[in-house]
Amino acid sequence: MRRDRDRADDPGAPGGRRASHLHPTRRAVAPHAVKAAEAVNAGLRWRRAGFALAVAATVVALVWLMAATLFVERVDAIGLGMLLAFAVTLPWTVVGFWNAAIGLALMSASRDPAGLVAPHLHAADPRQRIEASTALLACIRNEDTGRLSRNLAWMLDGLVNSGQAAAFQLYVLSDSDDPGIVAAEAGMVAQLEARFGSAVALHYRRREQHHGFKAGNIRGFCERWGSLHDYAIVLDADSLMTPQAMLRLVRIMQARPGIGILQTLVTGLPSASAFTRMFQFGMRLGMRSYTLGAASWQGDCGPYWGHNAILRLPPFIEHCKLPELPGPPPLGGPVLSHDQLEAVLMRRAGYEVRVLPDEQGSWEENPPNILEFIRRDLRWCQGNMQYLQLLGLPGLRPVSRCQLLLAIAMYLGAPAWLAFMMLGMWREQPFRADFGLVLFIAVMGMNLAPKLATIVDVLLRAPLRRAYGGAPRIVCGALLEFGFWVLTGPVVAVAVTLFLLGLPFGRRVGWAAQQRDVQRIDWRVALRGLWPQTALGLVLAGLVWWRTPGAIWLWSPVLAGLIGSIPFACWSAHHAVGRWLVRWGMCRIPEEAPVATGLAPHGLPVHAPGATVPAAE
């Protein structure tokens, strides 16, 4: 094991094996291959044009319908404000709808929908020899070393058993500043070295200066060790990947030298937390149709989510160094949401950014309660708002600029939605109730489209039905998750809105370790974190009753979520609720059948001897 601290004058070359082909050159391309590539690019351009047209037409139609709903007699200022706020909420919703629609069509019409939109999937021949050197980058900051050690040992053990461990080296890249945790990290790496050192070279490096957060940590690795490896697989502290998933990434990169970043579809690990189970059940249902649809038009401008992905190091080192934004934090300084920016820079350099739109051996842990979820979401919000300064970067592809805009729009939708609701409460002009009902159904359906599309596909396929526990559990879980989404949506929207309002005045979120253990939330902690939502809910309830008592039923889901945010936070984090959901198989995901995925040795709570996971029907 090599242990290092950052020193500017230390070239720092680690020991261990070095790849024989560090910078593979591109071979000459045959004319027929060039023609095939041109045909593929032409098809992608047509798909992008068709998708853009469908999104634009849908947005225009919805805005027109809202205008017809609002302006029955005359155009007024409050109505114009409502129309503008409604328009701001639409991009993310409409793009999600069309992604889901395309995804459902692909899942219904093709036996291999993932291969249809991601032909690079078939480039991974399992018999192909691993010739490249790959660094595994475990990026950590004040993390639970027990969990991290368990994750890393599970992955290294799998690589050793695969017979391919010699092609990998592990780098534990620490930004920790807690002395106790730093000592525990060194002890953890020493234990891993004692167990795996003869098969996998391990390196531990802690930065004394934490500039640039995770992106700065990876950049430090690139500058000191990047030339020794062909690829790097980026891992977070909660990342878990099977050896088959990692080897597939390497083989695809070897076979497709034009790919600069290859992102897996990251799914949530089974959890005994009620909050996590409900959240990731809905996310799991929505992500497959959404990702398939997105991959159909994003193509070589795919997403990068910052972990569970592989980077081609030479172009990443040369082209993906992040700029320092002008001005002080929170909107200036180092870029927090580094991943999507690195993706668009890689694409600008001429390399493809691709996604694997299937669920095979790539996991993460999701926040165990709503307070942790909000904290993580606000950090992403701050990072995405920094993209406002990056939209004018020269040389970006149009799709790349669109992705940055959508990342911004994802968080601007929350204050726009609240503004629409608040303005509607004070507007006294008449409106078309029939048009309003059509709009409500349309927008609600569009928001739910990714989940509904995947539910349809799961229910129609017997193997998938069994993996999720059978049709009754799938339907009950979907209804439970819908209630969860209705209640938590307003709570998160208020948190994001208050945060955005505070950004110009210097409000920001620190980069702290995420809590991942299932823990009860004390009422005082919930009150301290959610009192703004509760107070706003009570105020809104009084205003609605005063201004438009007949519309109280329309506001009831919002008011219930806000006023009940504190008890809901405590209830959804309670151990007993989580155990009940596990016992009855509610919000179950396929990995809860440990034999099917090989997760049983990892020791997850839902696989513990005392946890009862019902058999699939």
Secondary structure as UniProt FT lines:
FT   STRAND          2..5
FT   TURN            8..9
FT   HELIX           31..70
FT   HELIX           77..109
FT   HELIX           113..117
FT   HELIX           119..123
FT   TURN            126..127
FT   STRAND          134..140
FT   HELIX           145..162
FT   HELIX           165..167
FT   STRAND          168..174
FT   HELIX           179..196
FT   TURN            197..199
FT   STRAND          201..206
FT   TURN            211..212
FT   HELIX           213..225
FT   HELIX           226..228
FT   STRAND          231..235
FT   TURN            237..238
FT   STRAND          240..241
FT   HELIX           243..255
FT   TURN            257..258
FT   STRAND          259..264
FT   STRAND          267..268
FT   HELIX           274..298
FT   TURN            299..300
FT   STRAND          309..312
FT   HELIX           313..319
FT   TURN            329..331
FT   HELIX           338..348
FT   TURN            349..350
FT   STRAND          352..356
FT   STRAND          362..364
FT   HELIX           370..385
FT   HELIX           386..389
FT   TURN            390..392
FT   TURN            394..395
FT   HELIX           398..426
FT   HELIX           433..460
FT   HELIX           462..467
FT   TURN            468..469
FT   HELIX           471..502
FT   HELIX           503..505
FT   HELIX           523..547
FT   HELIX           549..551
FT   HELIX           552..563
FT   HELIX           565..572
FT   HELIX           575..584
FT   TURN            585..587
FT   HELIX           590..592
FT   HELIX           594..597
FT   HELIX           600..602
FT   HELIX           605..607
FT   TURN            609..610
//
